[in-house]
Amino acid sequence: MTQAPTDIRRTTAGIRCILVVASILVFLVGVQLFVLTEMTDVFFAWTISSPLTAAFLGAAYWASCTMEFTASRQGNWAGARIAVPAVLVFTGVTLGVTILHIDLFHLDSPSALTGFLTWAWLFVYAVVPPVMTLLLVRQMRTHGADPRRGAALSGWFRTLLTTHAGLLIPVGVALLLMPEVTGRIWPWTLTPLAGRAIGAWLLGLGIAAIHAVHENDWQRIRPATMSYIVFAGLQLVAVARYPGELDWAAPHTWVYLFFLLSALLAGGHGWWQATQYVASIPPRQHFP
């Protein structure tokens, strides 16, 4: 028996709004880091001495922009929620990292632009976690049910995502807790602040991967697959821009590159599968 559109739990206006706003904000941060990569002393909240680190972070922000904007366009909650837990954890952890290293931020910069960008960073990360938490609680109280799963993920794909999460989450936590120690196995040199900033992204990515395995539906994870394509593709571009920063003799550099290639494969395959499935659904059964 087919579910009627009125039976489906819809994405609230609040969740859709904050995802749109967040997608705009992270796009702008991506410009600061992936385009103005070597000018973070002026155009970013804190100075990043490693261009590859800045480009890594910029690529991650643009990948997040893709997921948040795509999720905001999903009318049913099952298709949008893949973006929320990962974003909520990332923003909360990044706020903690900011407070821990607040002395390194450009809060007292003589440049009005730099000072504005720094205080805007602090404001956004102080506001987004509690507001998103409140909106999530309201979302969970809305009536309705999830649409039935249409097409389950293939076994190898779930295994790959589980493997990614098993790598991303521990490394992310280790970078957050022990950046100096864990940084020794990173492909390029990291400061403690940079290590923790990257660790926050790895943790968020790992949570999104586990969430995708739990959803086990191609259509529901489509926003995350598109984000994975952008993340892996732009990270490879960053490596091509700054190859001199990597330790090519170290095994962990090649592990990192292999991970990026596997993430690009996973994202591309997932997006294709989701697109094919949506195209196969009769129009009367679409619940946008």
C-alpha atoms as an extended CHARMM CRD file, in Angstrom:
* protein
*
       288  EXT
         1         1  MET       CA              0.0000000000        0.0000000000        0.0000000000  PROA      1               0.0000000000
         2         2  THR       CA              1.4540000000        3.3320000000       -1.0880000000  PROA      2               0.0000000000
         3         3  GLN       CA              1.7800000000        6.0550000000        1.5280000000  PROA      3               0.0000000000
         4         4  ALA       CA             -0.1040000000        9.2390000000        0.8360000000  PROA      4               0.0000000000
         5         5  PRO       CA              1.9410000000       12.4630000000        0.7920000000  PROA      5               0.0000000000
         6         6  THR       CA              0.0300000000       13.6660000000        3.8800000000  PROA      6               0.0000000000
         7         7  ASP       CA              1.3290000000       10.6680000000        5.8490000000  PROA      7               0.0000000000
         8         8  ILE       CA              4.9470000000       11.6610000000        5.2800000000  PROA      8               0.0000000000
         9         9  ARG       CA              6.8050000000       13.6800000000        7.9170000000  PROA      9               0.0000000000
        10        10  ARG       CA              7.7000000000       16.9180000000        6.2050000000  PROA      10              0.0000000000
        11        11  THR       CA             10.8510000000       18.9380000000        6.7450000000  PROA      11              0.0000000000
        12        12  THR       CA              9.9670000000       21.9710000000        8.8460000000  PROA      12              0.0000000000
        13        13  ALA       CA             10.4790000000       25.4780000000        7.5370000000  PROA      13              0.0000000000
        14        14  GLY       CA             12.9530000000       26.1120000000       10.3560000000  PROA      14              0.0000000000
        15        15  ILE       CA             15.2300000000       23.2240000000        9.4000000000  PROA      15              0.0000000000
        16        16  ARG       CA             15.0870000000       24.1530000000        5.7280000000  PROA      16              0.0000000000
        17        17  CYS       CA             15.8660000000       27.7720000000        6.5410000000  PROA      17              0.0000000000
        18        18  ILE       CA             18.8710000000       27.0520000000        8.7430000000  PROA      18              0.0000000000
        19        19  LEU       CA             20.2600000000       24.6270000000        6.1540000000  PROA      19              0.0000000000
        20        20  VAL       CA             20.0010000000       27.3070000000        3.4580000000  PROA      20              0.0000000000
        21        21  VAL       CA             21.6320000000       29.9290000000        5.6850000000  PROA      21              0.0000000000
        22        22  ALA       CA             24.3510000000       27.4750000000        6.7040000000  PROA      22              0.0000000000
        23        23  SER       CA             25.0270000000       26.5690000000        3.0670000000  PROA      23              0.0000000000
        24        24  ILE       CA             25.5460000000       30.2490000000        2.2170000000  PROA      24              0.0000000000
        25        25  LEU       CA             27.8700000000       30.7830000000        5.1720000000  PROA      25              0.0000000000
        26        26  VAL       CA             30.0380000000       27.7420000000        4.4630000000  PROA      26              0.0000000000
        27        27  PHE       CA             30.2260000000       28.6820000000        0.7910000000  PROA      27              0.0000000000
        28        28  LEU       CA             31.6620000000       32.0630000000        1.7760000000  PROA      28              0.0000000000
        29        29  VAL       CA             34.1660000000       30.4410000000        4.1420000000  PROA      29              0.0000000000
        30        30  GLY       CA             35.1320000000       28.1130000000        1.3120000000  PROA      30              0.0000000000
        31        31  VAL       CA             35.9520000000       31.1470000000       -0.8340000000  PROA      31              0.0000000000
        32        32  GLN       CA             38.1550000000       32.5230000000        1.9460000000  PROA      32              0.0000000000
        33        33  LEU       CA             40.0650000000       29.2560000000        2.2230000000  PROA      33              0.0000000000
        34        34  PHE       CA             40.0300000000       27.5670000000       -1.1780000000  PROA      34              0.0000000000
        35        35  VAL       CA             40.3370000000       30.7020000000       -3.3310000000  PROA      35              0.0000000000
        36        36  LEU       CA             42.1800000000       33.1260000000       -1.0360000000  PROA      36              0.0000000000
        37        37  THR       CA             44.2460000000       30.2440000000        0.2660000000  PROA      37              0.0000000000
        38        38  GLU       CA             47.4750000000       32.0740000000        0.9520000000  PROA      38              0.0000000000
        39        39  MET       CA             45.9120000000       35.2210000000        2.4320000000  PROA      39              0.0000000000
        40        40  THR       CA             44.3340000000       33.8830000000        5.6180000000  PROA      40              0.0000000000
        41        41  ASP       CA             46.1880000000       36.5150000000        7.6510000000  PROA      41              0.0000000000
        42        42  VAL       CA             43.7820000000       39.0570000000        6.1450000000  PROA      42              0.0000000000
        43        43  PHE       CA             40.7200000000       37.1960000000        4.8930000000  PROA      43              0.0000000000
        44        44  PHE       CA             40.1710000000       34.5820000000        7.5890000000  PROA      44              0.0000000000
        45        45  ALA       CA             39.5410000000       34.3650000000       11.3310000000  PROA      45              0.0000000000
        46        46  TRP       CA             42.9760000000       32.9120000000       12.0710000000  PROA      46              0.0000000000
        47        47  THR       CA             46.2230000000       32.6590000000       10.1490000000  PROA      47              0.0000000000
        48        48  ILE       CA             46.8970000000       29.2870000000        8.5330000000  PROA      48              0.0000000000
        49        49  SER       CA             50.5690000000       28.9590000000        7.6830000000  PROA      49              0.0000000000
        50        50  SER       CA             50.0750000000       25.8620000000        5.5210000000  PROA      50              0.0000000000
        51        51  PRO       CA             48.2980000000       26.5640000000        2.2030000000  PROA      51              0.0000000000
        52        52  LEU       CA             47.4160000000       22.8770000000        1.9080000000  PROA      52              0.0000000000
        53        53  THR       CA             45.6780000000       22.9900000000        5.2860000000  PROA      53              0.0000000000
        54        54  ALA       CA             43.7250000000       26.0800000000        4.2120000000  PROA      54              0.0000000000
        55        55  ALA       CA             42.7590000000       24.4070000000        0.9340000000  PROA      55              0.0000000000
        56        56  PHE       CA             41.7280000000       21.2210000000        2.7930000000  PROA      56              0.0000000000
        57        57  LEU       CA             39.4300000000       23.2020000000        5.0490000000  PROA      57              0.0000000000
        58        58  GLY       CA             38.0500000000       25.2190000000        2.1340000000  PROA      58              0.0000000000
        59        59  ALA       CA             37.2440000000       22.0360000000        0.2180000000  PROA      59              0.0000000000
        60        60  ALA       CA             35.4740000000       20.6400000000        3.2790000000  PROA      60              0.0000000000
        61        61  TYR       CA             33.3720000000       23.7950000000        3.6310000000  PROA      61              0.0000000000
        62        62  TRP       CA             32.3240000000       23.6610000000       -0.0110000000  PROA      62              0.0000000000
        63        63  ALA       CA             31.4420000000       19.9820000000        0.3570000000  PROA      63              0.0000000000
        64        64  SER       CA             29.3010000000       20.8860000000        3.3530000000  PROA      64              0.0000000000
        65        65  CYS       CA             27.6340000000       23.6100000000        1.2930000000  PROA      65              0.0000000000
        66        66  THR       CA             26.6100000000       21.0010000000       -1.2630000000  PROA      66              0.0000000000
        67        67  MET       CA             25.0680000000       18.7000000000        1.3420000000  PROA      67              0.0000000000
        68        68  GLU       CA             23.2740000000       21.4140000000        3.2820000000  PROA      68              0.0000000000
        69        69  PHE       CA             21.7880000000       23.1130000000        0.2300000000  PROA      69              0.0000000000
        70        70  THR       CA             20.6800000000       19.8240000000       -1.3410000000  PROA      70              0.0000000000
        71        71  ALA       CA             19.1720000000       18.6580000000        1.9530000000  PROA      71              0.0000000000
        72        72  SER       CA             17.2970000000       21.9560000000        2.3470000000  PROA      72              0.0000000000
        73        73  ARG       CA             15.4440000000       21.1990000000       -0.8880000000  PROA      73              0.0000000000
        74        74  GLN       CA             14.0910000000       17.8830000000        0.3670000000  PROA      74              0.0000000000
        75        75  GLY       CA             10.4630000000       18.2330000000        1.3900000000  PROA      75              0.0000000000
        76        76  ASN       CA             10.3640000000       15.0610000000        3.4600000000  PROA      76              0.0000000000
        77        77  TRP       CA             12.4410000000       14.7560000000        6.6140000000  PROA      77              0.0000000000
        78        78  ALA       CA             13.8430000000       11.3410000000        5.6770000000  PROA      78              0.0000000000
        79        79  GLY       CA             15.5280000000       12.8910000000        2.6550000000  PROA      79              0.0000000000
        80        80  ALA       CA             16.8840000000       15.9310000000        4.4960000000  PROA      80              0.0000000000
        81        81  ARG       CA             18.0910000000       14.6190000000        7.8600000000  PROA      81              0.0000000000
        82        82  ILE       CA             21.3460000000       13.1290000000        6.5580000000  PROA      82              0.0000000000
        83        83  ALA       CA             22.8200000000       16.6420000000        6.8200000000  PROA      83              0.0000000000
        84        84  VAL       CA             21.7130000000       17.5830000000       10.3300000000  PROA      84              0.0000000000
        85        85  PRO       CA             23.5730000000       15.3480000000       12.8400000000  PROA      85              0.0000000000
        86        86  ALA       CA             26.9340000000       15.7520000000       11.1040000000  PROA      86              0.0000000000
        87        87  VAL       CA             26.5480000000       19.5310000000       10.8180000000  PROA      87              0.0000000000
        88        88  LEU       CA             25.3870000000       19.8190000000       14.4290000000  PROA      88              0.0000000000
        89        89  VAL       CA             28.3470000000       17.8400000000       15.7640000000  PROA      89              0.0000000000
        90        90  PHE       CA             30.8250000000       19.6870000000       13.5550000000  PROA      90              0.0000000000
        91        91  THR       CA             29.6280000000       23.1530000000       14.5500000000  PROA      91              0.0000000000
        92        92  GLY       CA             29.5680000000       22.2650000000       18.2420000000  PROA      92              0.0000000000
        93        93  VAL       CA             33.0620000000       20.7640000000       18.1650000000  PROA      93              0.0000000000
        94        94  THR       CA             34.4160000000       23.6900000000       16.1250000000  PROA      94              0.0000000000
        95        95  LEU       CA             33.0450000000       26.0990000000       18.7220000000  PROA      95              0.0000000000
        96        96  GLY       CA             34.9940000000       24.1820000000       21.3620000000  PROA      96              0.0000000000
        97        97  VAL       CA             38.1540000000       24.2720000000       19.2470000000  PROA      97              0.0000000000
        98        98  THR       CA             37.7150000000       28.0260000000       18.7460000000  PROA      98              0.0000000000
        99        99  ILE       CA             37.3760000000       28.6740000000       22.4830000000  PROA      99              0.0000000000
       100       100  LEU       CA             40.3870000000       26.4690000000       23.2470000000  PROA      100             0.0000000000
       101       101  HSD       CA             42.5810000000       28.4110000000       20.7960000000  PROA      101             0.0000000000
       102       102  ILE       CA             40.8960000000       31.8070000000       21.1020000000  PROA      102             0.0000000000
       103       103  ASP       CA             44.2730000000       33.5200000000       21.6010000000  PROA      103             0.0000000000
       104       104  LEU       CA             45.2050000000       32.6430000000       17.9870000000  PROA      104             0.0000000000
       105       105  PHE       CA             42.1700000000       34.3350000000       16.4540000000  PROA      105             0.0000000000
       106       106  HSD       CA             42.2450000000       37.8260000000       14.9390000000  PROA      106             0.0000000000
       107       107  LEU       CA             39.8980000000       39.3550000000       17.4910000000  PROA      107             0.0000000000
       108       108  ASP       CA             42.1060000000       42.4270000000       17.9710000000  PROA      108             0.0000000000
       109       109  SER       CA             43.2190000000       42.8220000000       14.3610000000  PROA      109             0.0000000000
       110       110  PRO       CA             43.8640000000       46.4300000000       13.2690000000  PROA      110             0.0000000000
       111       111  SER       CA             42.1660000000       45.5550000000        9.9790000000  PROA      111             0.0000000000
       112       112  ALA       CA             38.4250000000       46.2340000000       10.1210000000  PROA      112             0.0000000000
       113       113  LEU       CA             37.7690000000       43.5120000000        7.5400000000  PROA      113             0.0000000000
       114       114  THR       CA             39.8230000000       40.8800000000        9.3520000000  PROA      114             0.0000000000
       115       115  GLY       CA             38.2550000000       41.8010000000       12.6800000000  PROA      115             0.0000000000
       116       116  PHE       CA             34.7630000000       41.6010000000       11.2020000000  PROA      116             0.0000000000
       117       117  LEU       CA             35.4100000000       38.1670000000        9.6960000000  PROA      117             0.0000000000
       118       118  THR       CA             36.7910000000       36.9170000000       12.9990000000  PROA      118             0.0000000000
       119       119  TRP       CA             33.8940000000       38.1330000000       15.1160000000  PROA      119             0.0000000000
       120       120  ALA       CA             31.4570000000       36.8110000000       12.4850000000  PROA      120             0.0000000000
       121       121  TRP       CA             33.1220000000       33.3880000000       12.7900000000  PROA      121             0.0000000000
       122       122  LEU       CA             32.7100000000       33.4390000000       16.5690000000  PROA      122             0.0000000000
       123       123  PHE       CA             29.0920000000       34.6100000000       16.3340000000  PROA      123             0.0000000000
       124       124  VAL       CA             28.1060000000       31.9320000000       13.8090000000  PROA      124             0.0000000000
       125       125  TYR       CA             29.6290000000       29.0700000000       15.7680000000  PROA      125             0.0000000000
       126       126  ALA       CA             28.1290000000       30.3330000000       19.0240000000  PROA      126             0.0000000000
       127       127  VAL       CA             24.6280000000       30.6230000000       17.5190000000  PROA      127             0.0000000000
       128       128  VAL       CA             24.2580000000       27.7340000000       15.0770000000  PROA      128             0.0000000000
       129       129  PRO       CA             24.5690000000       24.7440000000       17.4820000000  PROA      129             0.0000000000
       130       130  PRO       CA             21.8560000000       25.8400000000       19.9520000000  PROA      130             0.0000000000
       131       131  VAL       CA             19.5300000000       27.1040000000       17.2160000000  PROA      131             0.0000000000
       132       132  MET       CA             19.9170000000       23.9070000000       15.1780000000  PROA      132             0.0000000000
       133       133  THR       CA             19.3560000000       21.8040000000       18.3020000000  PROA      133             0.0000000000
       134       134  LEU       CA             16.1270000000       23.6680000000       19.0430000000  PROA      134             0.0000000000
       135       135  LEU       CA             14.9260000000       23.3060000000       15.4490000000  PROA      135             0.0000000000
       136       136  LEU       CA             15.8150000000       19.6090000000       15.4590000000  PROA      136             0.0000000000
       137       137  VAL       CA             13.7350000000       19.0580000000       18.5980000000  PROA      137             0.0000000000
       138       138  ARG       CA             10.7940000000       20.8150000000       16.9380000000  PROA      138             0.0000000000
       139       139  GLN       CA             11.3370000000       18.7450000000       13.7880000000  PROA      139             0.0000000000
       140       140  MET       CA             11.2460000000       15.4920000000       15.7420000000  PROA      140             0.0000000000
       141       141  ARG       CA              7.9170000000       16.5020000000       17.2930000000  PROA      141             0.0000000000
       142       142  THR       CA              6.1810000000       16.9290000000       13.9420000000  PROA      142             0.0000000000
       143       143  HSD       CA              3.6160000000       14.3550000000       12.9070000000  PROA      143             0.0000000000
       144       144  GLY       CA              4.0600000000       11.8660000000       10.1060000000  PROA      144             0.0000000000
       145       145  ALA       CA              6.2040000000        8.8940000000        9.1960000000  PROA      145             0.0000000000
       146       146  ASP       CA              9.1330000000        8.1840000000        6.9110000000  PROA      146             0.0000000000
       147       147  PRO       CA              8.3640000000        6.9710000000        3.3850000000  PROA      147             0.0000000000
       148       148  ARG       CA              9.1650000000        3.3180000000        2.9110000000  PROA      148             0.0000000000
       149       149  ARG       CA             12.7300000000        2.5850000000        1.8710000000  PROA      149             0.0000000000
       150       150  GLY       CA             12.8440000000        2.2440000000       -1.8650000000  PROA      150             0.0000000000
       151       151  ALA       CA             16.2630000000        0.8240000000       -2.7300000000  PROA      151             0.0000000000
       152       152  ALA       CA             18.6910000000       -0.4530000000       -0.1260000000  PROA      152             0.0000000000
       153       153  LEU       CA             22.4090000000        0.2570000000       -0.4220000000  PROA      153             0.0000000000
       154       154  SER       CA             24.5120000000       -2.5110000000       -1.9010000000  PROA      154             0.0000000000
       155       155  GLY       CA             26.5400000000       -4.5970000000        0.5140000000  PROA      155             0.0000000000
       156       156  TRP       CA             29.9450000000       -3.4860000000       -0.7390000000  PROA      156             0.0000000000
       157       157  PHE       CA             28.9020000000        0.1630000000       -0.5260000000  PROA      157             0.0000000000
       158       158  ARG       CA             27.7820000000       -0.1810000000        3.0910000000  PROA      158             0.0000000000
       159       159  THR       CA             31.0410000000       -1.9710000000        3.8880000000  PROA      159             0.0000000000
       160       160  LEU       CA             33.0540000000        0.8160000000        2.2720000000  PROA      160             0.0000000000
       161       161  LEU       CA             31.2110000000        3.5360000000        4.2020000000  PROA      161             0.0000000000
       162       162  THR       CA             31.6000000000        1.5900000000        7.4430000000  PROA      162             0.0000000000
       163       163  THR       CA             35.3230000000        1.2810000000        6.7540000000  PROA      163             0.0000000000
       164       164  HSD       CA             35.5490000000        5.0090000000        6.0670000000  PROA      164             0.0000000000
       165       165  ALA       CA             33.7520000000        5.7870000000        9.3200000000  PROA      165             0.0000000000
       166       166  GLY       CA             36.0320000000        3.3670000000       11.1710000000  PROA      166             0.0000000000
       167       167  LEU       CA             38.9850000000        5.4010000000        9.9170000000  PROA      167             0.0000000000
       168       168  LEU       CA             37.5620000000        8.9290000000       10.0340000000  PROA      168             0.0000000000
       169       169  ILE       CA             36.0430000000        8.9370000000       13.5110000000  PROA      169             0.0000000000
       170       170  PRO       CA             39.0620000000        7.5890000000       15.4620000000  PROA      170             0.0000000000
       171       171  VAL       CA             41.5280000000        9.7990000000       13.5700000000  PROA      171             0.0000000000
       172       172  GLY       CA             39.2370000000       12.7870000000       13.9930000000  PROA      172             0.0000000000
       173       173  VAL       CA             38.9110000000       12.2220000000       17.7410000000  PROA      173             0.0000000000
       174       174  ALA       CA             42.6620000000       11.6670000000       18.0480000000  PROA      174             0.0000000000
       175       175  LEU       CA             43.3950000000       14.9320000000       16.2450000000  PROA      175             0.0000000000
       176       176  LEU       CA             40.9820000000       16.7330000000       18.5360000000  PROA      176             0.0000000000
       177       177  LEU       CA             42.4400000000       15.2850000000       21.7310000000  PROA      177             0.0000000000
       178       178  MET       CA             46.1190000000       14.8550000000       20.8150000000  PROA      178             0.0000000000
       179       179  PRO       CA             46.8910000000       16.9570000000       17.7120000000  PROA      179             0.0000000000
       180       180  GLU       CA             50.6470000000       17.0510000000       18.3190000000  PROA      180             0.0000000000
       181       181  VAL       CA             50.9020000000       13.2510000000       18.5600000000  PROA      181             0.0000000000
       182       182  THR       CA             48.3590000000       12.3590000000       15.8710000000  PROA      182             0.0000000000
       183       183  GLY       CA             49.7930000000       14.9960000000       13.5420000000  PROA      183             0.0000000000
       184       184  ARG       CA             52.8720000000       12.8040000000       13.1360000000  PROA      184             0.0000000000
       185       185  ILE       CA             50.8560000000       10.3710000000       11.0040000000  PROA      185             0.0000000000
       186       186  TRP       CA             49.2150000000       13.1250000000        8.9420000000  PROA      186             0.0000000000
       187       187  PRO       CA             50.5280000000       13.5600000000        5.3660000000  PROA      187             0.0000000000
       188       188  TRP       CA             51.6710000000       17.1420000000        6.0130000000  PROA      188             0.0000000000
       189       189  THR       CA             52.6930000000       19.2580000000        9.0050000000  PROA      189             0.0000000000
       190       190  LEU       CA             49.8670000000       20.5220000000       11.2350000000  PROA      190             0.0000000000
       191       191  THR       CA             49.7340000000       23.0270000000       14.0480000000  PROA      191             0.0000000000
       192       192  PRO       CA             47.5390000000       22.0440000000       17.0460000000  PROA      192             0.0000000000
       193       193  LEU       CA             44.7670000000       24.4160000000       15.9280000000  PROA      193             0.0000000000
       194       194  ALA       CA             44.9060000000       23.1670000000       12.3350000000  PROA      194             0.0000000000
       195       195  GLY       CA             44.9340000000       19.5620000000       13.5300000000  PROA      195             0.0000000000
       196       196  ARG       CA             41.8580000000       20.0920000000       15.6650000000  PROA      196             0.0000000000
       197       197  ALA       CA             40.0780000000       21.9760000000       12.8630000000  PROA      197             0.0000000000
       198       198  ILE       CA             40.7090000000       19.0440000000       10.5150000000  PROA      198             0.0000000000
       199       199  GLY       CA             39.7360000000       16.6130000000       13.2650000000  PROA      199             0.0000000000
       200       200  ALA       CA             36.3230000000       18.2990000000       13.5590000000  PROA      200             0.0000000000
       201       201  TRP       CA             35.7490000000       17.7500000000        9.8310000000  PROA      201             0.0000000000
       202       202  LEU       CA             36.8520000000       14.1160000000        9.9680000000  PROA      202             0.0000000000
       203       203  LEU       CA             34.4850000000       13.4760000000       12.8600000000  PROA      203             0.0000000000
       204       204  GLY       CA             31.6120000000       15.0830000000       10.9660000000  PROA      204             0.0000000000
       205       205  LEU       CA             32.3720000000       13.0620000000        7.8380000000  PROA      205             0.0000000000
       206       206  GLY       CA             32.5260000000        9.8500000000        9.8400000000  PROA      206             0.0000000000
       207       207  ILE       CA             29.1600000000       10.5620000000       11.4440000000  PROA      207             0.0000000000
       208       208  ALA       CA             27.6480000000       11.2390000000        8.0200000000  PROA      208             0.0000000000
       209       209  ALA       CA             29.0440000000        7.9220000000        6.7410000000  PROA      209             0.0000000000
       210       210  ILE       CA             27.5540000000        5.9730000000        9.6610000000  PROA      210             0.0000000000
       211       211  HSD       CA             24.2840000000        7.8430000000        9.2360000000  PROA      211             0.0000000000
       212       212  ALA       CA             24.1810000000        6.8630000000        5.5630000000  PROA      212             0.0000000000
       213       213  VAL       CA             24.6920000000        3.2050000000        6.4510000000  PROA      213             0.0000000000
       214       214  HSD       CA             21.8580000000        3.4700000000        8.9760000000  PROA      214             0.0000000000
       215       215  GLU       CA             19.4780000000        5.1050000000        6.4800000000  PROA      215             0.0000000000
       216       216  ASN       CA             20.2590000000        2.3160000000        3.9870000000  PROA      216             0.0000000000
       217       217  ASP       CA             18.3910000000        3.9960000000        1.1530000000  PROA      217             0.0000000000
       218       218  TRP       CA             19.8930000000        5.5310000000       -1.9840000000  PROA      218             0.0000000000
       219       219  GLN       CA             17.4000000000        8.3740000000       -2.2030000000  PROA      219             0.0000000000
       220       220  ARG       CA             17.7600000000        9.3690000000        1.4640000000  PROA      220             0.0000000000
       221       221  ILE       CA             21.5450000000        9.6740000000        1.2830000000  PROA      221             0.0000000000
       222       222  ARG       CA             21.6980000000       11.5560000000       -2.0070000000  PROA      222             0.0000000000
       223       223  PRO       CA             22.7740000000       14.8980000000       -0.4280000000  PROA      223             0.0000000000
       224       224  ALA       CA             25.6860000000       13.1320000000        1.2700000000  PROA      224             0.0000000000
       225       225  THR       CA             26.8260000000       11.4040000000       -1.9200000000  PROA      225             0.0000000000
       226       226  MET       CA             27.0270000000       14.7220000000       -3.7410000000  PROA      226             0.0000000000
       227       227  SER       CA             28.9880000000       16.1630000000       -0.8260000000  PROA      227             0.0000000000
       228       228  TYR       CA             31.4250000000       13.2430000000       -0.9400000000  PROA      228             0.0000000000
       229       229  ILE       CA             32.1260000000       13.9000000000       -4.6090000000  PROA      229             0.0000000000
       230       230  VAL       CA             32.9060000000       17.5660000000       -3.9280000000  PROA      230             0.0000000000
       231       231  PHE       CA             34.9930000000       16.7890000000       -0.8470000000  PROA      231             0.0000000000
       232       232  ALA       CA             37.1920000000       14.1330000000       -2.4550000000  PROA      232             0.0000000000
       233       233  GLY       CA             37.4800000000       15.9250000000       -5.7950000000  PROA      233             0.0000000000
       234       234  LEU       CA             38.5320000000       19.2440000000       -4.2770000000  PROA      234             0.0000000000
       235       235  GLN       CA             40.9560000000       17.5710000000       -1.8680000000  PROA      235             0.0000000000
       236       236  LEU       CA             42.6960000000       15.9950000000       -4.8550000000  PROA      236             0.0000000000
       237       237  VAL       CA             42.8250000000       19.4450000000       -6.4740000000  PROA      237             0.0000000000
       238       238  ALA       CA             44.3570000000       20.8190000000       -3.2560000000  PROA      238             0.0000000000
       239       239  VAL       CA             47.0440000000       18.1230000000       -3.3230000000  PROA      239             0.0000000000
       240       240  ALA       CA             47.7850000000       18.9650000000       -6.9580000000  PROA      240             0.0000000000
       241       241  ARG       CA             48.1030000000       22.6620000000       -6.0240000000  PROA      241             0.0000000000
       242       242  TYR       CA             50.5000000000       22.0900000000       -3.1290000000  PROA      242             0.0000000000
       243       243  PRO       CA             52.3040000000       18.7690000000       -3.6980000000  PROA      243             0.0000000000
       244       244  GLY       CA             55.4570000000       20.0230000000       -2.0130000000  PROA      244             0.0000000000
       245       245  GLU       CA             53.7950000000       19.9600000000        1.4050000000  PROA      245             0.0000000000
       246       246  LEU       CA             53.2370000000       16.2170000000        1.4090000000  PROA      246             0.0000000000
       247       247  ASP       CA             55.7390000000       13.6490000000        2.5950000000  PROA      247             0.0000000000
       248       248  TRP       CA             55.6610000000       11.3780000000       -0.4670000000  PROA      248             0.0000000000
       249       249  ALA       CA             57.9940000000        8.8570000000        1.1350000000  PROA      249             0.0000000000
       250       250  ALA       CA             55.6000000000        8.2300000000        4.0210000000  PROA      250             0.0000000000
       251       251  PRO       CA             53.0260000000        5.4100000000        3.7600000000  PROA      251             0.0000000000
       252       252  HSD       CA             50.3020000000        7.5510000000        5.3490000000  PROA      252             0.0000000000
       253       253  THR       CA             50.4320000000        9.9300000000        2.3900000000  PROA      253             0.0000000000
       254       254  TRP       CA             49.4380000000        7.1170000000        0.0610000000  PROA      254             0.0000000000
       255       255  VAL       CA             46.7700000000        5.9160000000        2.5030000000  PROA      255             0.0000000000
       256       256  TYR       CA             45.3370000000        9.4420000000        2.4190000000  PROA      256             0.0000000000
       257       257  LEU       CA             45.2970000000        9.5190000000       -1.3950000000  PROA      257             0.0000000000
       258       258  PHE       CA             43.7300000000        6.0600000000       -1.5510000000  PROA      258             0.0000000000
       259       259  PHE       CA             41.0310000000        7.2150000000        0.8460000000  PROA      259             0.0000000000
       260       260  LEU       CA             40.2760000000       10.2440000000       -1.3400000000  PROA      260             0.0000000000
       261       261  LEU       CA             39.9890000000        8.0790000000       -4.4410000000  PROA      261             0.0000000000
       262       262  SER       CA             37.7000000000        5.6150000000       -2.6650000000  PROA      262             0.0000000000
       263       263  ALA       CA             35.5740000000        8.5120000000       -1.3710000000  PROA      263             0.0000000000
       264       264  LEU       CA             35.3020000000        9.8920000000       -4.9130000000  PROA      264             0.0000000000
       265       265  LEU       CA             34.2300000000        6.4390000000       -6.1150000000  PROA      265             0.0000000000
       266       266  ALA       CA             31.6950000000        6.0830000000       -3.3050000000  PROA      266             0.0000000000
       267       267  GLY       CA             30.2390000000        9.5330000000       -3.8760000000  PROA      267             0.0000000000
       268       268  GLY       CA             29.9800000000        9.0970000000       -7.6340000000  PROA      268             0.0000000000
       269       269  HSD       CA             28.4320000000        5.6330000000       -7.4060000000  PROA      269             0.0000000000
       270       270  GLY       CA             26.0010000000        6.7160000000       -4.6770000000  PROA      270             0.0000000000
       271       271  TRP       CA             24.8770000000        9.7870000000       -6.6020000000  PROA      271             0.0000000000
       272       272  TRP       CA             24.3540000000        7.7300000000       -9.7720000000  PROA      272             0.0000000000
       273       273  GLN       CA             22.3610000000        5.0720000000       -7.9230000000  PROA      273             0.0000000000
       274       274  ALA       CA             20.1850000000        7.6700000000       -6.2090000000  PROA      274             0.0000000000
       275       275  THR       CA             19.5580000000        9.4790000000       -9.5030000000  PROA      275             0.0000000000
       276       276  GLN       CA             18.6410000000        6.2510000000      -11.2670000000  PROA      276             0.0000000000
       277       277  TYR       CA             16.2490000000        5.2920000000       -8.5020000000  PROA      277             0.0000000000
       278       278  VAL       CA             14.4930000000        8.6670000000       -8.4420000000  PROA      278             0.0000000000
       279       279  ALA       CA             14.1330000000        8.5660000000      -12.2260000000  PROA      279             0.0000000000
       280       280  SER       CA             12.4580000000        5.1470000000      -11.9750000000  PROA      280             0.0000000000
       281       281  ILE       CA              9.7430000000        6.2890000000       -9.5270000000  PROA      281             0.0000000000
       282       282  PRO       CA              6.3610000000        7.1100000000      -11.1180000000  PROA      282             0.0000000000
       283       283  PRO       CA              5.5370000000       10.8190000000      -10.6790000000  PROA      283             0.0000000000
       284       284  ARG       CA              2.5320000000       10.0750000000       -8.4430000000  PROA      284             0.0000000000
       285       285  GLN       CA              4.8170000000        8.3730000000       -5.9450000000  PROA      285             0.0000000000
       286       286  HSD       CA              7.2580000000       11.2720000000       -5.5780000000  PROA      286             0.0000000000
       287       287  PHE       CA              7.3360000000       12.9400000000       -2.1960000000  PROA      287             0.0000000000
       288       288  PRO       CA              9.6790000000       15.9150000000       -2.7070000000  PROA      288             0.0000000000
